[in-house]
Amino acid sequence: MVDTHQHSSHPRISARLKRANGHLNSVIAMIAEGRPCSEIAQQLHAVEKAITNAKRELIFDHIDHCLDQDPDAQDSATTTAELRDIARYL
């Protein structure tokens, strides 16, 4: 069984991703409507930024809470490995 993991930032991140999903659905509709490519590209850029910001917040929250306050962390090598593992997604 997977251990559930919830931080206080997760609802905010979820809300950001839901907004990005709404924007992405709008972009799909814009393509179907034949809107100009420059308008579509602008909206895709907004979707991309929203997802990037949500990912960054999740990773920084993990670093602040999980790595700094993990009582099970045995040594600095373990903490460094965990940091490298999640930092590759930045």
Distance bins in CASP14 RR format, pairs under 12 A and 6 or more apart:
PFRMAT RR
TARGET T0000
AUTHOR 0000-0000-0000
RMODE 2
METHOD distances of the structure
MODEL  1
3 66 0 0 0 0 0 1 0 0 0 0 0
3 72 0 0 0 0 0 1 0 0 0 0 0
4 10 0 0 0 0 0 1 0 0 0 0 0
5 58 0 0 0 0 0 1 0 0 0 0 0
5 61 0 0 0 0 0 1 0 0 0 0 0
5 62 0 0 0 0 1 0 0 0 0 0 0
5 65 0 0 0 0 1 0 0 0 0 0 0
5 66 0 0 0 0 1 0 0 0 0 0 0
5 70 0 0 0 0 0 1 0 0 0 0 0
6 13 0 0 0 0 0 1 0 0 0 0 0
6 14 0 0 0 0 0 1 0 0 0 0 0
6 61 0 0 0 0 0 1 0 0 0 0 0
6 65 0 0 0 0 0 1 0 0 0 0 0
6 66 0 0 0 0 0 1 0 0 0 0 0
7 13 0 0 0 0 1 0 0 0 0 0 0
7 14 0 0 0 0 0 1 0 0 0 0 0
7 57 0 0 0 0 1 0 0 0 0 0 0
7 58 0 0 0 0 1 0 0 0 0 0 0
7 59 0 0 0 0 0 1 0 0 0 0 0
7 60 0 0 0 0 0 1 0 0 0 0 0
7 61 1 0 1 0 0 0 0 0 0 0 0
7 62 1 0 0 1 0 0 0 0 0 0 0
7 63 0 0 0 0 0 1 0 0 0 0 0
7 64 0 0 0 0 1 0 0 0 0 0 0
7 65 1 0 1 0 0 0 0 0 0 0 0
7 66 0 0 0 0 1 0 0 0 0 0 0
7 69 0 0 0 0 0 1 0 0 0 0 0
8 14 0 0 0 0 0 1 0 0 0 0 0
8 57 0 0 0 0 0 1 0 0 0 0 0
8 61 0 0 0 0 1 0 0 0 0 0 0
8 64 0 0 0 0 0 1 0 0 0 0 0
8 65 0 0 0 0 1 0 0 0 0 0 0
9 15 0 0 0 0 0 1 0 0 0 0 0
9 16 0 0 0 0 0 1 0 0 0 0 0
9 53 0 0 0 0 0 1 0 0 0 0 0
9 54 0 0 0 0 1 0 0 0 0 0 0
9 56 0 0 0 0 0 1 0 0 0 0 0
9 57 1 0 0 1 0 0 0 0 0 0 0
9 58 1 0 0 1 0 0 0 0 0 0 0
9 59 0 0 0 0 0 1 0 0 0 0 0
9 60 0 0 0 0 1 0 0 0 0 0 0
9 61 1 0 1 0 0 0 0 0 0 0 0
9 62 0 0 0 0 1 0 0 0 0 0 0
9 63 0 0 0 0 0 1 0 0 0 0 0
9 64 0 0 0 0 1 0 0 0 0 0 0
9 65 0 0 0 0 1 0 0 0 0 0 0
9 66 0 0 0 0 0 1 0 0 0 0 0
10 16 0 0 0 0 0 1 0 0 0 0 0
10 17 0 0 0 0 0 1 0 0 0 0 0
10 54 0 0 0 0 0 1 0 0 0 0 0
10 57 0 0 0 0 1 0 0 0 0 0 0
10 58 1 0 0 1 0 0 0 0 0 0 0
10 61 0 0 0 0 1 0 0 0 0 0 0
10 62 0 0 0 0 0 1 0 0 0 0 0
10 65 0 0 0 0 0 1 0 0 0 0 0
11 17 0 0 0 0 0 1 0 0 0 0 0
11 18 0 0 0 0 0 1 0 0 0 0 0
11 54 0 0 0 0 0 1 0 0 0 0 0
11 57 0 0 0 0 0 1 0 0 0 0 0
11 58 0 0 0 0 0 1 0 0 0 0 0
11 61 0 0 0 0 0 1 0 0 0 0 0
12 18 0 0 0 0 0 1 0 0 0 0 0
12 19 0 0 0 0 0 1 0 0 0 0 0
12 53 0 0 0 0 0 1 0 0 0 0 0
12 54 0 0 0 0 1 0 0 0 0 0 0
12 57 1 0 0 1 0 0 0 0 0 0 0
12 58 0 0 0 0 1 0 0 0 0 0 0
12 61 0 0 0 0 1 0 0 0 0 0 0
13 19 0 0 0 0 0 1 0 0 0 0 0
13 20 0 0 0 0 0 1 0 0 0 0 0
13 50 0 0 0 0 0 1 0 0 0 0 0
13 51 0 0 0 0 0 1 0 0 0 0 0
13 53 0 0 0 0 1 0 0 0 0 0 0
13 54 1 0 1 0 0 0 0 0 0 0 0
13 55 0 0 0 0 1 0 0 0 0 0 0
13 56 0 0 0 0 1 0 0 0 0 0 0
13 57 1 0 1 0 0 0 0 0 0 0 0
13 58 1 0 1 0 0 0 0 0 0 0 0
13 59 0 0 0 0 0 1 0 0 0 0 0
13 60 0 0 0 0 0 1 0 0 0 0 0
13 61 1 0 0 1 0 0 0 0 0 0 0
13 62 0 0 0 0 0 1 0 0 0 0 0
14 20 0 0 0 0 0 1 0 0 0 0 0
14 21 0 0 0 0 0 1 0 0 0 0 0
14 54 0 0 0 0 1 0 0 0 0 0 0
14 57 0 0 0 0 0 1 0 0 0 0 0
14 58 0 0 0 0 0 1 0 0 0 0 0
15 21 0 0 0 0 0 1 0 0 0 0 0
15 22 0 0 0 0 0 1 0 0 0 0 0
15 50 0 0 0 0 0 1 0 0 0 0 0
15 53 0 0 0 0 0 1 0 0 0 0 0
15 54 0 0 0 0 1 0 0 0 0 0 0
15 57 0 0 0 0 0 1 0 0 0 0 0
16 22 0 0 0 0 0 1 0 0 0 0 0
16 23 0 0 0 0 0 1 0 0 0 0 0
16 46 0 0 0 0 0 1 0 0 0 0 0
16 47 0 0 0 0 0 1 0 0 0 0 0
16 49 0 0 0 0 0 1 0 0 0 0 0
16 50 1 0 1 0 0 0 0 0 0 0 0
16 51 0 0 0 0 1 0 0 0 0 0 0
16 52 0 0 0 0 0 1 0 0 0 0 0
16 53 1 0 0 1 0 0 0 0 0 0 0
16 54 1 0 1 0 0 0 0 0 0 0 0
16 55 0 0 0 0 1 0 0 0 0 0 0
16 56 0 0 0 0 0 1 0 0 0 0 0
16 57 1 0 0 1 0 0 0 0 0 0 0
16 58 0 0 0 0 1 0 0 0 0 0 0
17 23 0 0 0 0 0 1 0 0 0 0 0
17 24 0 0 0 0 0 1 0 0 0 0 0
17 47 0 0 0 0 0 1 0 0 0 0 0
17 50 1 0 0 1 0 0 0 0 0 0 0
17 51 1 0 0 1 0 0 0 0 0 0 0
17 52 0 0 0 0 0 1 0 0 0 0 0
17 53 0 0 0 0 0 1 0 0 0 0 0
17 54 1 0 1 0 0 0 0 0 0 0 0
17 55 0 0 0 0 1 0 0 0 0 0 0
17 57 0 0 0 0 0 1 0 0 0 0 0
17 58 0 0 0 0 1 0 0 0 0 0 0
18 24 0 0 0 0 0 1 0 0 0 0 0
18 25 0 0 0 0 0 1 0 0 0 0 0
18 50 0 0 0 0 1 0 0 0 0 0 0
18 51 0 0 0 0 0 1 0 0 0 0 0
18 54 0 0 0 0 1 0 0 0 0 0 0
19 25 0 0 0 0 0 1 0 0 0 0 0
19 26 0 0 0 0 0 1 0 0 0 0 0
19 46 0 0 0 0 1 0 0 0 0 0 0
19 47 0 0 0 0 1 0 0 0 0 0 0
19 49 0 0 0 0 0 1 0 0 0 0 0
19 50 1 0 0 1 0 0 0 0 0 0 0
19 51 0 0 0 0 0 1 0 0 0 0 0
19 53 0 0 0 0 0 1 0 0 0 0 0
19 54 0 0 0 0 1 0 0 0 0 0 0
20 26 0 0 0 0 0 1 0 0 0 0 0
20 27 0 0 0 0 0 1 0 0 0 0 0
20 43 0 0 0 0 0 1 0 0 0 0 0
20 44 0 0 0 0 0 1 0 0 0 0 0
20 45 0 0 0 0 0 1 0 0 0 0 0
20 46 0 0 0 0 1 0 0 0 0 0 0
20 47 1 0 1 0 0 0 0 0 0 0 0
20 48 0 0 0 0 1 0 0 0 0 0 0
20 49 0 0 0 0 1 0 0 0 0 0 0
20 50 1 1 0 0 0 0 0 0 0 0 0
20 51 1 0 1 0 0 0 0 0 0 0 0
20 52 0 0 0 0 1 0 0 0 0 0 0
20 53 0 0 0 0 1 0 0 0 0 0 0
20 54 1 0 0 1 0 0 0 0 0 0 0
20 55 0 0 0 0 0 1 0 0 0 0 0
21 27 0 0 0 0 0 1 0 0 0 0 0
21 28 0 0 0 0 0 1 0 0 0 0 0
21 47 0 0 0 0 1 0 0 0 0 0 0
21 50 0 0 0 0 1 0 0 0 0 0 0
21 51 0 0 0 0 1 0 0 0 0 0 0
21 54 0 0 0 0 0 1 0 0 0 0 0
22 28 0 0 0 0 1 0 0 0 0 0 0
22 29 0 0 0 0 1 0 0 0 0 0 0
22 43 0 0 0 0 0 1 0 0 0 0 0
22 46 0 0 0 0 0 1 0 0 0 0 0
22 47 0 0 0 0 1 0 0 0 0 0 0
22 50 0 0 0 0 1 0 0 0 0 0 0
22 51 0 0 0 0 0 1 0 0 0 0 0
23 29 0 0 0 0 0 1 0 0 0 0 0
23 30 0 0 0 0 0 1 0 0 0 0 0
23 40 0 0 0 0 0 1 0 0 0 0 0
23 42 0 0 0 0 0 1 0 0 0 0 0
23 43 1 0 0 1 0 0 0 0 0 0 0
23 44 0 0 0 0 1 0 0 0 0 0 0
23 45 0 0 0 0 0 1 0 0 0 0 0
23 46 1 0 1 0 0 0 0 0 0 0 0
23 47 1 0 1 0 0 0 0 0 0 0 0
23 48 0 0 0 0 1 0 0 0 0 0 0
23 49 0 0 0 0 1 0 0 0 0 0 0
23 50 1 0 0 1 0 0 0 0 0 0 0
23 51 0 0 0 0 1 0 0 0 0 0 0
24 30 0 0 0 0 0 1 0 0 0 0 0
24 31 0 0 0 0 0 1 0 0 0 0 0
24 40 0 0 0 0 0 1 0 0 0 0 0
24 43 0 0 0 0 1 0 0 0 0 0 0
24 44 0 0 0 0 1 0 0 0 0 0 0
24 45 0 0 0 0 0 1 0 0 0 0 0
24 46 0 0 0 0 1 0 0 0 0 0 0
24 47 1 0 1 0 0 0 0 0 0 0 0
24 48 0 0 0 0 1 0 0 0 0 0 0
24 50 0 0 0 0 1 0 0 0 0 0 0
24 51 0 0 0 0 1 0 0 0 0 0 0
25 31 0 0 0 0 0 1 0 0 0 0 0
25 32 0 0 0 0 0 1 0 0 0 0 0
25 43 0 0 0 0 0 1 0 0 0 0 0
25 47 0 0 0 0 1 0 0 0 0 0 0
26 32 0 0 0 0 0 1 0 0 0 0 0
26 33 0 0 0 0 0 1 0 0 0 0 0
26 35 0 0 0 0 1 0 0 0 0 0 0
26 39 0 0 0 0 0 1 0 0 0 0 0
26 40 0 0 0 0 1 0 0 0 0 0 0
26 42 0 0 0 0 0 1 0 0 0 0 0
26 43 1 0 0 1 0 0 0 0 0 0 0
26 44 0 0 0 0 0 1 0 0 0 0 0
26 46 0 0 0 0 1 0 0 0 0 0 0
26 47 0 0 0 0 1 0 0 0 0 0 0
27 33 0 0 0 0 0 1 0 0 0 0 0
27 34 0 0 0 0 0 1 0 0 0 0 0
27 35 0 0 0 0 1 0 0 0 0 0 0
27 37 0 0 0 0 0 1 0 0 0 0 0
27 39 0 0 0 0 1 0 0 0 0 0 0
27 40 1 0 0 1 0 0 0 0 0 0 0
27 41 0 0 0 0 1 0 0 0 0 0 0
27 42 0 0 0 0 1 0 0 0 0 0 0
27 43 1 0 1 0 0 0 0 0 0 0 0
27 44 1 0 1 0 0 0 0 0 0 0 0
27 45 0 0 0 0 0 1 0 0 0 0 0
27 46 0 0 0 0 1 0 0 0 0 0 0
27 47 1 0 0 1 0 0 0 0 0 0 0
27 48 0 0 0 0 0 1 0 0 0 0 0
27 50 0 0 0 0 0 1 0 0 0 0 0
28 34 0 0 0 0 0 1 0 0 0 0 0
28 35 0 0 0 0 0 1 0 0 0 0 0
28 40 0 0 0 0 1 0 0 0 0 0 0
28 43 0 0 0 0 1 0 0 0 0 0 0
28 44 0 0 0 0 0 1 0 0 0 0 0
28 47 0 0 0 0 0 1 0 0 0 0 0
29 35 0 0 0 0 1 0 0 0 0 0 0
29 39 0 0 0 0 0 1 0 0 0 0 0
29 40 0 0 0 0 0 1 0 0 0 0 0
29 43 0 0 0 0 0 1 0 0 0 0 0
30 36 0 0 0 0 1 0 0 0 0 0 0
30 37 0 0 0 0 1 0 0 0 0 0 0
30 38 0 0 0 0 0 1 0 0 0 0 0
30 39 1 0 0 1 0 0 0 0 0 0 0
30 40 1 0 1 0 0 0 0 0 0 0 0
30 41 0 0 0 0 0 1 0 0 0 0 0
30 42 0 0 0 0 1 0 0 0 0 0 0
30 43 1 0 0 1 0 0 0 0 0 0 0
30 44 0 0 0 0 1 0 0 0 0 0 0
30 46 0 0 0 0 0 1 0 0 0 0 0
30 47 0 0 0 0 0 1 0 0 0 0 0
31 37 0 0 0 0 1 0 0 0 0 0 0
31 39 0 0 0 0 0 1 0 0 0 0 0
31 40 1 0 0 1 0 0 0 0 0 0 0
31 41 0 0 0 0 0 1 0 0 0 0 0
31 43 0 0 0 0 1 0 0 0 0 0 0
31 44 0 0 0 0 1 0 0 0 0 0 0
32 40 0 0 0 0 0 1 0 0 0 0 0
33 39 0 0 0 0 0 1 0 0 0 0 0
33 40 0 0 0 0 1 0 0 0 0 0 0
34 40 0 0 0 0 1 0 0 0 0 0 0
35 41 0 0 0 0 0 1 0 0 0 0 0
35 42 0 0 0 0 0 1 0 0 0 0 0
35 43 0 0 0 0 1 0 0 0 0 0 0
35 44 0 0 0 0 0 1 0 0 0 0 0
36 42 0 0 0 0 1 0 0 0 0 0 0
36 43 0 0 0 0 0 1 0 0 0 0 0
37 43 0 0 0 0 0 1 0 0 0 0 0
37 44 0 0 0 0 0 1 0 0 0 0 0
38 44 0 0 0 0 0 1 0 0 0 0 0
38 45 0 0 0 0 0 1 0 0 0 0 0
39 45 0 0 0 0 0 1 0 0 0 0 0
39 46 0 0 0 0 0 1 0 0 0 0 0
40 46 0 0 0 0 0 1 0 0 0 0 0
40 47 0 0 0 0 0 1 0 0 0 0 0
41 47 0 0 0 0 0 1 0 0 0 0 0
41 48 0 0 0 0 0 1 0 0 0 0 0
42 48 0 0 0 0 0 1 0 0 0 0 0
42 49 0 0 0 0 0 1 0 0 0 0 0
43 49 0 0 0 0 0 1 0 0 0 0 0
43 50 0 0 0 0 0 1 0 0 0 0 0
44 50 0 0 0 0 0 1 0 0 0 0 0
44 51 0 0 0 0 0 1 0 0 0 0 0
45 51 0 0 0 0 0 1 0 0 0 0 0
45 52 0 0 0 0 0 1 0 0 0 0 0
46 52 0 0 0 0 0 1 0 0 0 0 0
46 53 0 0 0 0 0 1 0 0 0 0 0
47 53 0 0 0 0 0 1 0 0 0 0 0
47 54 0 0 0 0 0 1 0 0 0 0 0
48 54 0 0 0 0 0 1 0 0 0 0 0
48 55 0 0 0 0 0 1 0 0 0 0 0
49 55 0 0 0 0 0 1 0 0 0 0 0
49 56 0 0 0 0 0 1 0 0 0 0 0
50 56 0 0 0 0 0 1 0 0 0 0 0
50 57 0 0 0 0 0 1 0 0 0 0 0
51 57 0 0 0 0 0 1 0 0 0 0 0
51 58 0 0 0 0 0 1 0 0 0 0 0
51 89 0 0 0 0 0 1 0 0 0 0 0
52 58 0 0 0 0 0 1 0 0 0 0 0
52 59 0 0 0 0 0 1 0 0 0 0 0
52 89 0 0 0 0 0 1 0 0 0 0 0
52 90 0 0 0 0 1 0 0 0 0 0 0
53 59 0 0 0 0 0 1 0 0 0 0 0
53 60 0 0 0 0 0 1 0 0 0 0 0
53 90 0 0 0 0 0 1 0 0 0 0 0
54 60 0 0 0 0 0 1 0 0 0 0 0
54 61 0 0 0 0 0 1 0 0 0 0 0
54 89 0 0 0 0 0 1 0 0 0 0 0
55 61 0 0 0 0 0 1 0 0 0 0 0
55 62 0 0 0 0 0 1 0 0 0 0 0
55 86 0 0 0 0 0 1 0 0 0 0 0
55 87 0 0 0 0 0 1 0 0 0 0 0
55 88 0 0 0 0 0 1 0 0 0 0 0
55 89 1 0 0 1 0 0 0 0 0 0 0
55 90 1 0 0 1 0 0 0 0 0 0 0
56 62 0 0 0 0 0 1 0 0 0 0 0
56 63 0 0 0 0 0 1 0 0 0 0 0
56 86 0 0 0 0 0 1 0 0 0 0 0
56 87 0 0 0 0 0 1 0 0 0 0 0
56 89 0 0 0 0 1 0 0 0 0 0 0
56 90 1 0 0 1 0 0 0 0 0 0 0
57 63 0 0 0 0 0 1 0 0 0 0 0
57 64 0 0 0 0 0 1 0 0 0 0 0
57 65 0 0 0 0 0 1 0 0 0 0 0
57 90 0 0 0 0 0 1 0 0 0 0 0
58 64 0 0 0 0 0 1 0 0 0 0 0
58 65 0 0 0 0 0 1 0 0 0 0 0
58 66 0 0 0 0 0 1 0 0 0 0 0
58 86 0 0 0 0 1 0 0 0 0 0 0
58 89 0 0 0 0 1 0 0 0 0 0 0
58 90 0 0 0 0 0 1 0 0 0 0 0
59 65 0 0 0 0 0 1 0 0 0 0 0
59 66 0 0 0 0 0 1 0 0 0 0 0
59 67 0 0 0 0 0 1 0 0 0 0 0
59 82 0 0 0 0 0 1 0 0 0 0 0
59 83 0 0 0 0 1 0 0 0 0 0 0
59 85 0 0 0 0 0 1 0 0 0 0 0
59 86 1 0 1 0 0 0 0 0 0 0 0
59 87 1 0 0 1 0 0 0 0 0 0 0
59 88 0 0 0 0 1 0 0 0 0 0 0
59 89 1 0 0 1 0 0 0 0 0 0 0
59 90 1 0 0 1 0 0 0 0 0 0 0
60 66 0 0 0 0 0 1 0 0 0 0 0
60 67 0 0 0 0 0 1 0 0 0 0 0
60 68 0 0 0 0 0 1 0 0 0 0 0
60 83 0 0 0 0 0 1 0 0 0 0 0
60 86 0 0 0 0 1 0 0 0 0 0 0
60 87 0 0 0 0 0 1 0 0 0 0 0
60 89 0 0 0 0 0 1 0 0 0 0 0
60 90 0 0 0 0 1 0 0 0 0 0 0
61 67 0 0 0 0 0 1 0 0 0 0 0
61 68 0 0 0 0 0 1 0 0 0 0 0
61 69 0 0 0 0 0 1 0 0 0 0 0
61 86 0 0 0 0 0 1 0 0 0 0 0
62 68 0 0 0 0 1 0 0 0 0 0 0
62 69 0 0 0 0 0 1 0 0 0 0 0
62 70 0 0 0 0 0 1 0 0 0 0 0
62 82 0 0 0 0 1 0 0 0 0 0 0
62 83 0 0 0 0 1 0 0 0 0 0 0
62 85 0 0 0 0 1 0 0 0 0 0 0
62 86 1 0 1 0 0 0 0 0 0 0 0
62 87 0 0 0 0 1 0 0 0 0 0 0
62 89 0 0 0 0 1 0 0 0 0 0 0
62 90 0 0 0 0 0 1 0 0 0 0 0
63 69 0 0 0 0 0 1 0 0 0 0 0
63 70 0 0 0 0 0 1 0 0 0 0 0
63 79 0 0 0 0 0 1 0 0 0 0 0
63 80 0 0 0 0 0 1 0 0 0 0 0
63 82 0 0 0 0 1 0 0 0 0 0 0
63 83 1 0 0 1 0 0 0 0 0 0 0
63 84 0 0 0 0 0 1 0 0 0 0 0
63 85 0 0 0 0 0 1 0 0 0 0 0
63 86 1 0 0 1 0 0 0 0 0 0 0
63 87 0 0 0 0 1 0 0 0 0 0 0
63 89 0 0 0 0 0 1 0 0 0 0 0
63 90 0 0 0 0 0 1 0 0 0 0 0
64 70 0 0 0 0 0 1 0 0 0 0 0
64 83 0 0 0 0 0 1 0 0 0 0 0
64 86 0 0 0 0 0 1 0 0 0 0 0
65 86 0 0 0 0 0 1 0 0 0 0 0
66 72 0 0 0 0 0 1 0 0 0 0 0
66 73 0 0 0 0 1 0 0 0 0 0 0
66 78 0 0 0 0 0 1 0 0 0 0 0
66 79 0 0 0 0 1 0 0 0 0 0 0
66 82 1 0 0 1 0 0 0 0 0 0 0
66 83 0 0 0 0 1 0 0 0 0 0 0
66 85 0 0 0 0 0 1 0 0 0 0 0
66 86 0 0 0 0 1 0 0 0 0 0 0
67 73 1 0 0 1 0 0 0 0 0 0 0
67 76 0 0 0 0 0 1 0 0 0 0 0
67 78 0 0 0 0 1 0 0 0 0 0 0
67 79 1 0 1 0 0 0 0 0 0 0 0
67 80 0 0 0 0 1 0 0 0 0 0 0
67 81 0 0 0 0 0 1 0 0 0 0 0
67 82 1 0 1 0 0 0 0 0 0 0 0
67 83 1 0 1 0 0 0 0 0 0 0 0
67 84 0 0 0 0 0 1 0 0 0 0 0
67 85 0 0 0 0 0 1 0 0 0 0 0
67 86 0 0 0 0 1 0 0 0 0 0 0
67 87 0 0 0 0 0 1 0 0 0 0 0
68 79 0 0 0 0 1 0 0 0 0 0 0
68 82 0 0 0 0 0 1 0 0 0 0 0
68 83 0 0 0 0 0 1 0 0 0 0 0
69 79 0 0 0 0 0 1 0 0 0 0 0
70 76 0 0 0 0 0 1 0 0 0 0 0
70 78 0 0 0 0 1 0 0 0 0 0 0
70 79 1 0 0 1 0 0 0 0 0 0 0
70 82 1 0 0 1 0 0 0 0 0 0 0
70 83 0 0 0 0 0 1 0 0 0 0 0
71 79 0 0 0 0 0 1 0 0 0 0 0
72 78 0 0 0 0 1 0 0 0 0 0 0
72 79 0 0 0 0 0 1 0 0 0 0 0
72 82 0 0 0 0 0 1 0 0 0 0 0
73 79 1 0 1 0 0 0 0 0 0 0 0
73 80 0 0 0 0 0 1 0 0 0 0 0
73 81 0 0 0 0 0 1 0 0 0 0 0
73 82 1 0 0 1 0 0 0 0 0 0 0
73 83 0 0 0 0 0 1 0 0 0 0 0
74 80 0 0 0 0 0 1 0 0 0 0 0
74 81 0 0 0 0 0 1 0 0 0 0 0
74 82 0 0 0 0 0 1 0 0 0 0 0
75 81 0 0 0 0 1 0 0 0 0 0 0
75 82 0 0 0 0 0 1 0 0 0 0 0
76 82 0 0 0 0 0 1 0 0 0 0 0
76 83 0 0 0 0 1 0 0 0 0 0 0
77 83 0 0 0 0 0 1 0 0 0 0 0
77 84 0 0 0 0 0 1 0 0 0 0 0
78 84 0 0 0 0 0 1 0 0 0 0 0
78 85 0 0 0 0 0 1 0 0 0 0 0
79 85 0 0 0 0 0 1 0 0 0 0 0
79 86 0 0 0 0 0 1 0 0 0 0 0
80 86 0 0 0 0 0 1 0 0 0 0 0
80 87 0 0 0 0 0 1 0 0 0 0 0
81 87 0 0 0 0 0 1 0 0 0 0 0
81 88 0 0 0 0 0 1 0 0 0 0 0
82 88 0 0 0 0 0 1 0 0 0 0 0
83 89 0 0 0 0 0 1 0 0 0 0 0
83 90 0 0 0 0 0 1 0 0 0 0 0
84 90 0 0 0 0 0 1 0 0 0 0 0
END
